[in-house]
Amino acid sequence: MEDNYITVTQLNRYLKYKFDNDANLIRVALKGEISNFKAHSRGHLYFTIKDENSRISAIMFASAASKLKFEPVDGTKVLIIGKVSVYEANGGYQIYVNDMIEDGVGNLYIEFEKLKKKLEQEGLFDQSKKKPIPKIPKRIGIITAPTGAAIRDILSTIKRRWPIAETLLFPSLVQGENAASDIVKNIELSKNYDLDVLIVGRGGGSIEDLWPFNEEIVARAIYSLDTPVISAVGHEVDFTISDFVADLRAPTPTGAAEMAVPDMKDFFNYLNQIYIRLNKSTKNIIETKRNGLFKLVDSYVLKNPMNIYEIKEQKFDNLLERLETNIKNIININKDRLNSLKSSYILNNPDIIYKNKKQDYLLLKDKLELNMNNILNNNMNKYNVLLNKLETLNPVSTIKRGYTIIRNDNRVISDSKSLKSGDKLEIEFRDGKINTKVL
């Protein structure tokens, strides 16, 4: 009976044999979109080819990958040629790619680039606006799924590196249709907890799995926070919009935890170094002060204090002597000046000064009177000339000689042509005025 049973290895080997000998599977031309792309350090490429409804695992060995003329990324549409076979170790079938060319960019990638460009132009990625991550955080918020490797890695890393930090988990959906709105809800909730830093992220996955972190509402919610944000989405090769808008991007959730807290060992080493430097500096200061004190104790001043007094006493004597000499010189000079003034001609003959000043006064007085008379005579002559001219031009004088002045509406008439029949006139004579009318 047991002879009818075969091993898993035998079954997978049989299926591989069938795949490898099927003419339709030896050379398959396939088109689709790259997802979950990974490049191995040895040059092999691992990824998934998908369309709207299905997907298949793919591998392209380094020998074939080295001939590619483009750089594959998640979302790239491609045309590939390869064979389909079974991988015996896990019984899964996959396509082994021999050749691959670019067929365009997937819709998700187009949306990603469009939103990235928009937010970048608005300044949401501006490095000058990034908030610094505190060196010693007291309270750390974490927005991620409550189960899975991401939260375990973050918590274990924080506990290992900085166990005194308080961590608050805001459990959230991290993939699926409602994930973006749930992430935003938890970001808003985190504002009530006075956090020093907030980690937002999840573990690795395909571009579809990571897509909630490419949503505009998530990006704007992160940007609006006053709390510094570390984005930790996927693996090192995965980039999302959240990575660009956050204050710091971590390559993995574990990396985010390492960036959020210092290492306790490094911190204690730092404190120890400070202690050593402080102790050394204190000893150097004490030694310097001690040496200075010894120099003072051995100084000439302290050992011979009377010498300082004697030197100062001698200087004082010299200054006092110079002061006395200068005072005597000043007194003698002033005495000489006083004697000179006493013997001067002016003091001995004060009347001479009065007589000289009186004579000068009389001369100035005569000169002033002469000038005043000249000015009065000149102005009187000018006045008479002007008076004669005024008398000549005076209309009253003209009337006295037999002339009259004719006015029409207070306007002097000098020409008969300016009058018309019926105008009322006023005629002024030497002895009066009369009114008349033009006929």
C-alpha positions as CSV (number, residue, x, y, z in Angstrom):
1,M,0.0,0.0,0.0
2,E,2.8,2.4,0.9
3,D,4.3,1.9,-2.5
4,N,1.6,4.1,-4.0
5,Y,2.8,7.2,-2.1
6,I,5.5,9.5,-3.4
7,T,7.5,12.2,-1.7
8,V,7.0,16.0,-2.2
9,T,10.4,16.2,-3.9
10,Q,9.3,13.5,-6.4
11,L,6.1,15.4,-7.1
12,N,7.8,18.8,-7.6
13,R,10.4,17.1,-9.8
14,Y,7.7,15.5,-11.9
15,L,5.9,18.8,-12.3
16,K,9.2,20.5,-13.2
17,Y,9.8,17.9,-15.8
18,K,6.4,18.5,-17.3
19,F,6.9,22.3,-17.4
20,D,10.3,22.0,-18.9
21,N,9.1,19.7,-21.7
22,D,5.9,21.6,-22.6
23,A,6.6,23.4,-25.9
24,N,4.2,26.2,-24.9
25,L,6.2,27.0,-21.7
26,I,9.7,26.8,-23.1
27,R,9.5,30.2,-24.7
28,V,6.8,32.5,-23.3
29,A,6.4,36.2,-24.4
30,L,4.7,38.0,-21.6
31,K,3.7,41.6,-20.9
32,G,2.7,43.1,-17.6
33,E,3.8,45.5,-14.8
34,I,6.7,45.0,-12.4
35,S,5.8,44.9,-8.7
36,N,7.7,44.0,-5.6
37,F,11.1,44.5,-7.3
38,K,14.3,43.5,-5.5
39,A,17.8,43.5,-6.8
40,H,20.2,41.0,-5.2
41,S,23.8,41.9,-4.4
42,R,25.0,39.2,-6.8
43,G,23.1,40.9,-9.7
44,H,20.0,38.7,-9.9
45,L,16.6,40.4,-10.1
46,Y,13.6,39.1,-8.3
47,F,10.1,40.7,-9.0
48,T,6.5,40.0,-9.8
49,I,4.8,40.5,-13.2
50,K,1.1,41.4,-12.9
51,D,-1.9,42.6,-14.8
52,E,-5.3,43.7,-13.5
53,N,-6.3,40.2,-12.3
54,S,-3.2,37.9,-11.9
55,R,0.4,37.9,-11.1
56,I,3.4,35.5,-11.5
57,S,6.8,35.5,-9.8
58,A,9.8,36.2,-12.0
59,I,13.6,35.9,-11.7
60,M,16.2,37.3,-14.1
61,F,19.7,36.0,-13.5
62,A,22.7,38.3,-13.5
63,S,24.0,37.2,-16.9
64,A,20.7,38.3,-18.6
65,A,20.1,41.3,-16.3
66,S,23.5,42.8,-17.2
67,K,22.2,43.3,-20.8
68,L,19.2,45.5,-19.7
69,K,19.1,49.0,-21.3
70,F,16.9,50.5,-18.5
71,E,16.6,50.3,-14.8
72,P,13.5,48.3,-13.7
73,V,11.4,49.8,-10.8
74,D,8.0,49.1,-9.4
75,G,5.3,50.2,-11.7
76,T,7.3,49.8,-14.9
77,K,5.4,48.1,-17.7
78,V,7.6,45.5,-19.5
79,L,7.7,43.0,-22.4
80,I,9.6,39.9,-21.3
81,I,10.6,36.6,-22.9
82,G,11.5,33.6,-20.8
83,K,10.5,30.1,-19.8
84,V,8.1,28.9,-17.2
85,S,9.3,26.3,-14.8
86,V,8.9,24.9,-11.2
87,Y,11.2,25.8,-8.4
88,E,11.5,22.4,-6.7
89,A,12.3,23.8,-3.2
90,N,8.9,25.3,-2.7
91,G,6.8,23.8,-5.5
92,G,6.0,27.2,-6.9
93,Y,6.2,28.0,-10.6
94,Q,7.8,31.1,-11.9
95,I,9.1,32.6,-15.1
96,Y,12.8,32.7,-15.8
97,V,13.4,35.9,-17.8
98,N,15.9,35.9,-20.6
99,D,15.1,39.2,-22.1
100,M,13.1,42.3,-21.0
101,I,12.3,45.6,-22.6
102,E,10.4,48.6,-21.2
103,D,6.8,48.9,-22.4
104,G,5.8,52.1,-20.5
105,V,5.1,53.1,-16.9
106,G,2.2,51.7,-14.8
107,N,-0.7,53.8,-13.6
108,L,0.4,53.7,-10.0
109,Y,3.8,55.0,-10.9
110,I,2.3,57.8,-13.0
111,E,0.1,58.8,-10.0
112,F,3.1,58.7,-7.7
113,E,5.2,61.0,-10.0
114,K,2.3,63.4,-10.5
115,L,1.6,63.8,-6.8
116,K,5.3,64.0,-6.0
117,K,5.8,66.8,-8.4
118,K,2.7,68.7,-7.1
119,L,3.8,68.5,-3.5
120,E,7.4,69.4,-4.3
121,Q,6.2,72.6,-6.0
122,E,4.1,73.5,-3.0
123,G,7.2,73.2,-0.8
124,L,6.2,70.2,1.3
125,F,9.6,68.6,0.6
126,D,11.6,71.8,1.4
127,Q,14.7,70.7,3.5
128,S,14.8,74.1,5.2
129,K,11.4,73.3,6.9
130,K,12.4,69.9,8.2
131,K,12.2,69.7,12.0
132,P,15.2,68.2,13.9
133,I,14.8,64.9,15.7
134,P,15.4,65.4,19.5
135,K,18.6,63.7,20.7
136,I,17.0,62.4,23.9
137,P,13.3,61.8,23.4
138,K,11.1,61.1,26.4
139,R,7.9,60.0,24.6
140,I,7.8,58.3,21.2
141,G,4.6,57.7,19.1
142,I,4.3,54.8,16.7
143,I,1.7,54.6,13.9
144,T,1.7,51.1,12.4
145,A,-0.1,47.8,12.4
146,P,-0.4,46.4,16.0
147,T,0.8,43.0,14.8
148,G,3.6,42.1,12.5
149,A,7.4,42.4,12.2
150,A,7.4,46.2,12.0
151,I,6.1,47.0,15.4
152,R,8.1,44.1,17.0
153,D,11.3,45.5,15.4
154,I,10.6,49.1,16.5
155,L,9.7,48.2,20.1
156,S,12.6,45.8,20.6
157,T,15.1,48.2,19.1
158,I,13.9,51.1,21.3
159,K,13.9,48.9,24.4
160,R,17.4,47.7,23.7
161,R,18.9,51.1,22.9
162,W,16.9,53.5,25.1
163,P,14.7,51.6,27.6
164,I,13.7,54.7,29.6
165,A,11.7,56.2,26.6
166,E,7.9,55.9,26.8
167,T,6.3,54.4,23.6
168,L,2.7,54.9,22.6
169,L,1.3,52.7,19.8
170,F,-1.5,54.1,17.6
171,P,-2.7,50.9,15.9
172,S,-3.6,51.6,12.3
173,L,-4.4,49.9,9.0
174,V,-1.4,50.1,6.8
175,Q,-2.7,48.6,3.6
176,G,-6.0,48.4,1.8
177,E,-8.7,50.8,0.8
178,N,-9.3,52.4,4.2
179,A,-5.7,52.5,5.3
180,A,-4.9,56.1,4.3
181,S,-7.9,57.6,6.2
182,D,-7.0,55.5,9.3
183,I,-3.4,56.7,9.2
184,V,-4.6,60.3,9.0
185,K,-7.0,59.7,11.9
186,N,-4.1,58.4,14.1
187,I,-1.8,61.3,13.0
188,E,-4.5,63.7,14.3
189,L,-4.9,61.7,17.5
190,S,-1.2,61.8,18.2
191,K,-1.4,65.6,18.5
192,N,-3.0,65.2,22.0
193,Y,-0.1,63.2,23.6
194,D,2.8,65.7,23.7
195,L,5.1,63.5,21.7
196,D,8.8,64.2,21.1
197,V,8.9,62.2,17.9
198,L,6.5,60.2,15.8
199,I,7.3,57.1,13.7
200,V,5.0,56.4,10.8
201,G,5.5,53.2,8.7
202,R,5.1,49.5,8.1
203,G,7.1,46.6,6.8
204,G,7.9,45.7,3.2
205,G,5.5,44.8,0.4
206,S,4.5,45.5,-3.1
207,I,3.8,49.0,-4.4
208,E,0.1,48.3,-4.0
209,D,0.7,47.3,-0.3
210,L,2.6,50.5,0.4
211,W,0.2,52.7,-1.6
212,P,-1.6,54.3,1.5
213,F,1.7,56.1,2.2
214,N,1.6,57.6,-1.2
215,E,-1.8,59.2,-0.6
216,E,-2.0,63.0,-0.6
217,I,-4.1,63.1,2.6
218,V,-1.4,61.2,4.5
219,A,1.3,63.5,3.1
220,R,-0.5,66.7,4.2
221,A,-1.3,65.3,7.6
222,I,2.4,64.5,8.2
223,Y,3.4,68.0,7.0
224,S,0.9,69.7,9.4
225,L,2.4,68.1,12.5
226,D,4.5,70.2,14.9
227,T,6.0,66.9,16.1
228,P,9.1,65.7,14.1
229,V,8.1,62.6,12.0
230,I,10.3,59.7,10.9
231,S,8.9,57.8,7.9
232,A,9.7,54.1,7.9
233,V,7.9,52.4,5.0
234,G,9.0,49.2,3.5
235,H,12.6,48.3,2.8
236,E,15.6,50.4,1.9
237,V,14.8,50.4,-1.9
238,D,11.2,51.4,-1.3
239,F,10.4,55.1,-1.5
240,T,7.0,56.7,-0.8
241,I,5.5,60.2,-0.7
242,S,5.6,60.0,3.1
243,D,9.4,59.6,3.0
244,F,9.8,62.9,1.1
245,V,7.4,64.9,3.3
246,A,8.6,63.5,6.7
247,D,11.3,65.2,8.6
248,L,13.5,62.1,8.3
249,R,13.4,59.0,6.2
250,A,14.4,55.6,7.7
251,P,15.3,52.7,5.4
252,T,13.4,50.2,7.6
253,P,11.3,50.3,10.7
254,T,14.3,49.1,12.7
255,G,16.3,51.9,11.2
256,A,13.6,54.4,12.3
257,A,13.8,53.2,15.9
258,E,17.6,53.6,15.8
259,M,17.2,57.1,14.5
260,A,14.6,58.0,17.1
261,V,16.6,57.2,20.2
262,P,20.3,57.2,21.2
263,D,22.1,54.0,22.1
264,M,22.3,53.7,25.9
265,K,25.8,52.3,25.6
266,D,27.0,55.2,23.5
267,F,25.3,57.6,25.8
268,F,27.1,56.2,28.9
269,N,30.3,56.2,26.9
270,Y,29.7,59.8,26.1
271,L,29.0,60.7,29.8
272,N,32.1,58.8,30.8
273,Q,34.2,60.8,28.3
274,I,32.7,64.0,29.6
275,Y,33.5,62.9,33.2
276,I,37.1,62.1,32.1
277,R,37.5,65.4,30.3
278,L,35.9,67.4,33.2
279,N,38.1,65.6,35.8
280,K,41.2,66.3,33.7
281,S,40.2,69.9,33.1
282,T,39.6,70.4,36.9
283,K,43.0,68.9,37.7
284,N,44.6,71.2,35.2
285,I,42.9,74.3,36.7
286,I,43.9,73.3,40.2
287,E,47.5,72.7,39.1
288,T,47.6,76.0,37.3
289,K,46.3,77.9,40.3
290,R,48.7,76.0,42.6
291,N,51.6,76.9,40.4
292,G,50.5,80.5,40.4
293,L,50.2,80.5,44.2
294,F,53.7,79.1,44.5
295,K,55.0,81.8,42.3
296,L,53.4,84.4,44.5
297,V,54.8,82.9,47.6
298,D,58.3,82.8,46.1
299,S,57.9,86.3,44.6
300,Y,60.3,89.1,45.4
301,V,57.4,91.3,46.5
302,L,56.2,89.1,49.3
303,K,59.8,88.3,50.4
304,N,60.9,91.9,50.4
305,P,57.8,94.1,51.1
306,M,59.9,97.0,52.5
307,N,61.7,97.4,49.2
308,I,58.4,98.3,47.6
309,Y,57.7,100.9,50.3
310,E,61.2,102.4,50.0
311,I,60.9,102.7,46.2
312,K,57.5,104.4,46.5
313,E,58.8,106.7,49.2
314,Q,61.7,107.8,47.0
315,K,59.3,108.5,44.1
316,F,57.1,110.5,46.4
317,D,60.1,112.6,47.6
318,N,61.0,113.3,44.0
319,L,57.5,114.3,43.0
320,L,57.2,116.5,46.1
321,E,60.4,118.3,45.3
322,R,59.4,118.9,41.7
323,L,56.0,120.2,42.9
324,E,57.6,122.7,45.3
325,T,60.0,123.9,42.6
326,N,57.2,124.4,40.1
327,I,55.1,126.4,42.7
328,K,58.1,128.7,43.4
329,N,58.6,129.3,39.6
330,I,54.9,130.2,39.1
331,I,55.0,132.6,42.1
332,N,58.1,134.3,40.7
333,I,56.7,134.6,37.2
334,N,53.5,136.2,38.6
335,K,55.5,138.6,40.8
336,D,57.5,139.7,37.8
337,R,54.3,140.4,35.8
338,L,52.8,142.3,38.7
339,N,55.9,144.5,39.0
340,S,55.8,145.1,35.3
341,L,52.2,146.3,35.5
342,K,53.0,148.6,38.5
343,S,55.8,150.3,36.6
344,S,53.8,150.6,33.3
345,Y,53.2,154.1,31.7
346,I,49.4,153.7,31.8
347,L,49.2,153.2,35.5
348,N,51.5,156.1,36.1
349,N,49.7,158.4,33.7
350,P,45.9,157.5,33.6
351,D,44.9,161.0,32.4
352,I,46.6,160.5,29.1
353,I,44.3,157.6,28.3
354,Y,41.2,159.8,29.0
355,K,42.5,162.7,26.9
356,N,43.2,160.5,24.0
357,K,39.8,158.8,24.1
358,K,38.1,162.2,24.4
359,Q,39.8,163.6,21.3
360,D,38.8,160.4,19.4
361,Y,35.3,160.9,20.5
362,L,35.1,164.6,19.3
363,L,36.5,163.7,15.9
364,L,33.9,160.9,15.5
365,K,31.1,163.2,16.6
366,D,32.0,165.9,14.0
367,K,32.2,163.3,11.3
368,L,28.9,161.8,12.2
369,E,27.1,165.2,12.2
370,L,28.6,166.0,8.8
371,N,27.4,162.7,7.3
372,M,23.9,163.1,8.7
373,N,23.6,166.6,7.2
374,N,24.7,165.3,3.8
375,I,22.2,162.5,3.9
376,L,19.3,164.9,5.0
377,N,20.1,167.3,2.2
378,N,20.2,164.6,-0.5
379,N,16.9,163.1,0.7
380,M,15.3,166.5,0.8
381,N,16.3,167.2,-2.8
382,K,14.9,163.9,-3.9
383,Y,11.7,164.6,-2.1
384,N,11.2,168.0,-3.9
385,V,11.8,166.4,-7.3
386,L,9.3,163.7,-6.7
387,L,6.8,166.2,-5.3
388,N,7.0,168.3,-8.5
389,K,6.5,165.2,-10.7
390,L,3.5,164.2,-8.6
391,E,2.0,167.7,-8.8
392,T,2.4,167.6,-12.6
393,L,0.5,164.3,-12.9
394,N,-2.2,165.2,-10.4
395,P,-5.6,165.3,-12.2
396,V,-7.0,167.9,-9.8
397,S,-4.3,170.3,-11.0
398,T,-5.4,169.6,-14.6
399,I,-9.1,170.4,-13.7
400,K,-8.0,173.7,-12.0
401,R,-6.6,174.7,-15.4
402,G,-10.1,174.4,-17.0
403,Y,-10.2,170.8,-18.0
404,T,-12.9,168.3,-17.1
405,I,-13.0,164.5,-16.4
406,I,-15.8,162.5,-18.0
407,R,-16.8,159.1,-16.5
408,N,-19.3,156.4,-17.6
409,D,-20.0,153.9,-14.8
410,N,-16.9,155.1,-12.9
411,R,-14.8,154.5,-16.1
412,V,-12.9,157.5,-17.4
413,I,-13.8,158.2,-21.1
414,S,-10.9,159.2,-23.3
415,D,-12.4,158.5,-26.7
416,S,-15.9,159.5,-28.0
417,K,-16.1,156.4,-30.1
418,S,-16.5,154.3,-26.9
419,L,-19.9,156.1,-26.2
420,K,-23.3,155.3,-27.6
421,S,-26.7,157.0,-27.4
422,G,-28.3,156.8,-24.1
423,D,-25.1,156.4,-22.0
424,K,-25.2,158.2,-18.7
425,L,-22.2,160.4,-18.1
426,E,-20.7,162.1,-15.0
427,I,-18.7,165.3,-15.7
428,E,-16.3,166.6,-13.0
429,F,-15.4,170.3,-13.0
430,R,-13.1,172.3,-10.8
431,D,-15.9,173.2,-8.5
432,G,-18.3,170.2,-8.8
433,K,-19.9,167.4,-10.8
434,I,-22.9,167.2,-13.2
435,N,-24.7,164.2,-14.7
436,T,-25.8,164.2,-18.4
437,K,-26.9,161.7,-21.1
438,V,-25.5,161.1,-24.6
439,L,-28.1,161.9,-27.4
